[in-house]
Amino acid sequence: MSFNPFKNLYKKALDTTFSKQELENSTRIFKSATPKYTFDWYLKWIASTFVLGAMAIRGVPEFQMWDLILSAIGVTLWLWVAIIWKDRALILLNGVGLLFLIRNLAIALVQ
């Protein structure tokens, strides 16, 4: 028999259901910081899918161009989300990342 200190906590979490009022008014129930099913919500998930697709083929030499293209699309969409959210850290990260990807795409196209 193994000792699992989180077993009861996990079981309680699975058994717990909250009413809509409890979810809206609680300061102890963790909720997503971003609203669901808005334009930016769909955009961030589409962007994430592109980035994950690029990561899935990264390291395969035959797919280097696809990696760069999918990464550029994903980072561009994430930059758009960052601008909508007015999140300067994400704008900086994705803006600079997009410049790097465009540079690498240009180099790959010239070769």
Helices and strands as residue ranges (DSSP letters): H 7-15, H 20-25, H 39-57, G 61-63, H 64-85, H 88-110
